[in-house]
Amino acid sequence: MSNLNSVRGVYDAFAKGDIPAVLDFLSPKIDWTEAEGFPYGGTYVGPQSVLEGVFMRLGTEWEGFAAVPDEFIDGGDTVVVLGKYSGTYKATGKSFQANFAHVRKVREGKAVRFVQYVDTLIVQKALQP
């Protein structure tokens, strides 16, 4: 399976809530960076760190959080995904929608690096009462 098809499959799995499949695509040493200013901004190393620092928080703090891809750009070992985030922050009841860019580096069928780009101000507005 190509890196592009593998990455497409990860977004399909995430949309279905199949987090084990998403985690299975991550290298044991994944370097996962959420944008500074994003609620979970920072770098997480390893699937367990991504699960606890990002996915579990998305699942408990947001209603209907989604990352919907609009375009995939195939650069071989690097796949760029452009899309939209949306969701409602439970603590405030505020919704948001923001464009994102995800850059994934894939080696030997596993994601070794993930970098998120997003307008964090839009997301932060949903967090404010």
Phi and psi in degrees as GROMACS dihedral restraints (atoms count N, CA, C in turn):
[ dihedral_restraints ]
;  ai    aj    ak    al  type     phi  dphi    fc
    3     4     5     6     1   -72.4    20    10
    4     5     6     7     1   159.9    20    10
    6     7     8     9     1   -59.4    20    10
    7     8     9    10     1   -40.2    20    10
    9    10    11    12     1   -59.9    20    10
   10    11    12    13     1   -47.8    20    10
   12    13    14    15     1   -64.9    20    10
   13    14    15    16     1   -36.5    20    10
   15    16    17    18     1   -62.9    20    10
   16    17    18    19     1   -44.1    20    10
   18    19    20    21     1   -65.7    20    10
   19    20    21    22     1   -42.5    20    10
   21    22    23    24     1   -55.4    20    10
   22    23    24    25     1   -43.6    20    10
   24    25    26    27     1   -62.5    20    10
   25    26    27    28     1   -33.0    20    10
   27    28    29    30     1   -65.0    20    10
   28    29    30    31     1   -42.2    20    10
   30    31    32    33     1   -67.5    20    10
   31    32    33    34     1   -36.6    20    10
   33    34    35    36     1   -63.2    20    10
   34    35    36    37     1   -44.1    20    10
   36    37    38    39     1   -63.4    20    10
   37    38    39    40     1   -43.7    20    10
   39    40    41    42     1   -61.2    20    10
   40    41    42    43     1   -42.2    20    10
   42    43    44    45     1   -62.4    20    10
   43    44    45    46     1   -31.6    20    10
   45    46    47    48     1   -86.9    20    10
   46    47    48    49     1    -3.7    20    10
   48    49    50    51     1    79.9    20    10
   49    50    51    52     1    16.5    20    10
   51    52    53    54     1   -88.0    20    10
   52    53    54    55     1    72.8    20    10
   54    55    56    57     1   -65.0    20    10
   55    56    57    58     1   -36.4    20    10
   57    58    59    60     1   -56.2    20    10
   58    59    60    61     1   -38.4    20    10
   60    61    62    63     1   -67.5    20    10
   61    62    63    64     1   -38.6    20    10
   63    64    65    66     1   -63.7    20    10
   64    65    66    67     1   -47.1    20    10
   66    67    68    69     1   -64.2    20    10
   67    68    69    70     1   -33.5    20    10
   69    70    71    72     1   -64.0    20    10
   70    71    72    73     1   -26.5    20    10
   72    73    74    75     1   -77.7    20    10
   73    74    75    76     1   -15.5    20    10
   75    76    77    78     1   -85.0    20    10
   76    77    78    79     1   136.1    20    10
   78    79    80    81     1   -62.0    20    10
   79    80    81    82     1   149.7    20    10
   81    82    83    84     1   -57.7    20    10
   82    83    84    85     1   -20.7    20    10
   84    85    86    87     1  -114.1    20    10
   85    86    87    88     1    28.2    20    10
   87    88    89    90     1   -49.9    20    10
   88    89    90    91     1   137.5    20    10
   90    91    92    93     1  -109.4    20    10
   91    92    93    94     1    99.8    20    10
   93    94    95    96     1  -109.6    20    10
   94    95    96    97     1   116.4    20    10
   96    97    98    99     1  -115.3    20    10
   97    98    99   100     1   118.0    20    10
   99   100   101   102     1   -91.2    20    10
  100   101   102   103     1   141.8    20    10
  102   103   104   105     1   -58.3    20    10
  103   104   105   106     1   140.9    20    10
  105   106   107   108     1   -61.3    20    10
  106   107   108   109     1   133.4    20    10
  108   109   110   111     1    95.9    20    10
  109   110   111   112     1   -17.7    20    10
  111   112   113   114     1   -73.9    20    10
  112   113   114   115     1   150.1    20    10
  114   115   116   117     1   -52.3    20    10
  115   116   117   118     1   -29.5    20    10
  117   118   119   120     1  -114.6    20    10
  118   119   120   121     1    28.2    20    10
  120   121   122   123     1   -52.9    20    10
  121   122   123   124     1   140.3    20    10
  123   124   125   126     1   136.5    20    10
  124   125   126   127     1  -177.2    20    10
  126   127   128   129     1  -114.0    20    10
  127   128   129   130     1   133.2    20    10
  129   130   131   132     1  -116.4    20    10
  130   131   132   133     1   135.4    20    10
  132   133   134   135     1  -116.0    20    10
  133   134   135   136     1   122.0    20    10
  135   136   137   138     1    94.1    20    10
  136   137   138   139     1   147.8    20    10
  138   139   140   141     1   -57.3    20    10
  139   140   141   142     1   -39.2    20    10
  141   142   143   144     1   -63.5    20    10
  142   143   144   145     1   -39.7    20    10
  144   145   146   147     1   -64.6    20    10
  145   146   147   148     1   -40.7    20    10
  147   148   149   150     1   -65.9    20    10
  148   149   150   151     1   -43.4    20    10
  150   151   152   153     1   -58.0    20    10
  151   152   153   154     1   -51.7    20    10
  153   154   155   156     1   -74.2    20    10
  154   155   156   157     1   -39.8    20    10
  156   157   158   159     1   -84.0    20    10
  157   158   159   160     1   -21.9    20    10
  159   160   161   162     1  -123.3    20    10
  160   161   162   163     1   -66.6    20    10
  162   163   164   165     1   -63.3    20    10
  163   164   165   166     1   -42.9    20    10
  165   166   167   168     1   -65.1    20    10
  166   167   168   169     1   -36.5    20    10
  168   169   170   171     1   -70.5    20    10
  169   170   171   172     1   -41.2    20    10
  171   172   173   174     1   -59.4    20    10
  172   173   174   175     1   -41.7    20    10
  174   175   176   177     1   -71.0    20    10
  175   176   177   178     1   -26.1    20    10
  177   178   179   180     1  -102.4    20    10
  178   179   180   181     1   -26.3    20    10
  180   181   182   183     1   -97.2    20    10
  181   182   183   184     1   -13.5    20    10
  183   184   185   186     1  -123.1    20    10
  184   185   186   187     1   148.7    20    10
  186   187   188   189     1  -104.0    20    10
  187   188   189   190     1   124.4    20    10
  189   190   191   192     1    64.8    20    10
  190   191   192   193     1    29.6    20    10
  192   193   194   195     1   -61.8    20    10
  193   194   195   196     1   133.4    20    10
  195   196   197   198     1  -139.8    20    10
  196   197   198   199     1   146.9    20    10
  198   199   200   201     1  -124.9    20    10
  199   200   201   202     1    98.7    20    10
  201   202   203   204     1  -104.2    20    10
  202   203   204   205     1   116.1    20    10
  204   205   206   207     1   -74.9    20    10
  205   206   207   208     1   140.9    20    10
  207   208   209   210     1  -106.7    20    10
  208   209   210   211     1   -31.2    20    10
  210   211   212   213     1  -151.3    20    10
  211   212   213   214     1   140.7    20    10
  213   214   215   216     1  -116.1    20    10
  214   215   216   217     1   131.0    20    10
  216   217   218   219     1  -115.0    20    10
  217   218   219   220     1   115.0    20    10
  219   220   221   222     1   -89.3    20    10
  220   221   222   223     1   111.1    20    10
  222   223   224   225     1  -113.5    20    10
  223   224   225   226     1    29.2    20    10
  225   226   227   228     1    77.4    20    10
  226   227   228   229     1  -105.9    20    10
  228   229   230   231     1   -74.7    20    10
  229   230   231   232     1   -15.5    20    10
  231   232   233   234     1  -115.0    20    10
  232   233   234   235     1   126.6    20    10
  234   235   236   237     1  -121.4    20    10
  235   236   237   238     1   125.2    20    10
  237   238   239   240     1  -103.9    20    10
  238   239   240   241     1   133.4    20    10
  240   241   242   243     1  -121.6    20    10
  241   242   243   244     1   126.3    20    10
  243   244   245   246     1  -108.4    20    10
  244   245   246   247     1   136.5    20    10
  246   247   248   249     1  -170.1    20    10
  247   248   249   250     1  -160.7    20    10
  249   250   251   252     1  -131.4    20    10
  250   251   252   253     1   135.5    20    10
  252   253   254   255     1   -92.5    20    10
  253   254   255   256     1   150.9    20    10
  255   256   257   258     1  -155.8    20    10
  256   257   258   259     1   159.4    20    10
  258   259   260   261     1   163.7    20    10
  259   260   261   262     1   172.4    20    10
  261   262   263   264     1  -121.5    20    10
  262   263   264   265     1   125.1    20    10
  264   265   266   267     1   -77.1    20    10
  265   266   267   268     1   119.1    20    10
  267   268   269   270     1   -59.5    20    10
  268   269   270   271     1   -39.3    20    10
  270   271   272   273     1   -66.8    20    10
  271   272   273   274     1   -26.7    20    10
  273   274   275   276     1  -114.6    20    10
  274   275   276   277     1   -18.6    20    10
  276   277   278   279     1    74.6    20    10
  277   278   279   280     1     9.2    20    10
  279   280   281   282     1   -92.4    20    10
  280   281   282   283     1   139.7    20    10
  282   283   284   285     1  -102.0    20    10
  283   284   285   286     1   162.5    20    10
  285   286   287   288     1  -150.1    20    10
  286   287   288   289     1   162.8    20    10
  288   289   290   291     1  -144.1    20    10
  289   290   291   292     1   130.6    20    10
  291   292   293   294     1  -145.5    20    10
  292   293   294   295     1   141.4    20    10
  294   295   296   297     1   -69.6    20    10
  295   296   297   298     1   147.4    20    10
  297   298   299   300     1  -133.6    20    10
  298   299   300   301     1   160.4    20    10
  300   301   302   303     1  -129.7    20    10
  301   302   303   304     1   130.2    20    10
  303   304   305   306     1  -117.1    20    10
  304   305   306   307     1   131.2    20    10
  306   307   308   309     1  -114.1    20    10
  307   308   309   310     1   118.8    20    10
  309   310   311   312     1  -116.3    20    10
  310   311   312   313     1   131.1    20    10
  312   313   314   315     1  -104.6    20    10
  313   314   315   316     1   126.7    20    10
  315   316   317   318     1  -121.0    20    10
  316   317   318   319     1   131.7    20    10
  318   319   320   321     1  -134.1    20    10
  319   320   321   322     1   132.7    20    10
  321   322   323   324     1    50.6    20    10
  322   323   324   325     1    41.0    20    10
  324   325   326   327     1    79.4    20    10
  325   326   327   328     1     7.3    20    10
  327   328   329   330     1  -129.3    20    10
  328   329   330   331     1   144.3    20    10
  330   331   332   333     1   -74.5    20    10
  331   332   333   334     1   124.2    20    10
  333   334   335   336     1  -103.7    20    10
  334   335   336   337     1   -18.8    20    10
  336   337   338   339     1  -149.3    20    10
  337   338   339   340     1   143.3    20    10
  339   340   341   342     1  -137.3    20    10
  340   341   342   343     1   129.4    20    10
  342   343   344   345     1  -129.7    20    10
  343   344   345   346     1   129.3    20    10
  345   346   347   348     1  -103.0    20    10
  346   347   348   349     1   136.2    20    10
  348   349   350   351     1  -125.0    20    10
  349   350   351   352     1   127.6    20    10
  351   352   353   354     1  -158.8    20    10
  352   353   354   355     1   152.3    20    10
  354   355   356   357     1   -75.8    20    10
  355   356   357   358     1    97.0    20    10
  357   358   359   360     1   -69.6    20    10
  358   359   360   361     1   -22.6    20    10
  360   361   362   363     1   -62.2    20    10
  361   362   363   364     1   -41.0    20    10
  363   364   365   366     1   -60.2    20    10
  364   365   366   367     1   -43.2    20    10
  366   367   368   369     1   -68.0    20    10
  367   368   369   370     1   -44.0    20    10
  369   370   371   372     1   -59.5    20    10
  370   371   372   373     1   -33.1    20    10
  372   373   374   375     1   -62.6    20    10
  373   374   375   376     1   -32.0    20    10
  375   376   377   378     1   -71.4    20    10
  376   377   378   379     1   -22.3    20    10
  378   379   380   381     1   -84.5    20    10
  379   380   381   382     1   -18.3    20    10
  381   382   383   384     1   -85.9    20    10
  382   383   384   385     1   133.0    20    10
